[in-house]
């Protein structure tokens, strides 16, 4: 069949898809963590200004 992944090629595709998903999930988590740290720093700075 043309256009169908078969044999060991399908498992390479599945492994690549899972790998890409893991890498991109890690990137999103890292970016979210950095944004949270930046927001906490701004919040702390605003609290210090009120005192």
Secondary structure, DSSP 8 states (H G I E B T S, - for coil): -TT---THHHHHHHHHHHHHHHHHHHHHHHHHHHHHHHHHHHHHHHHHHH-
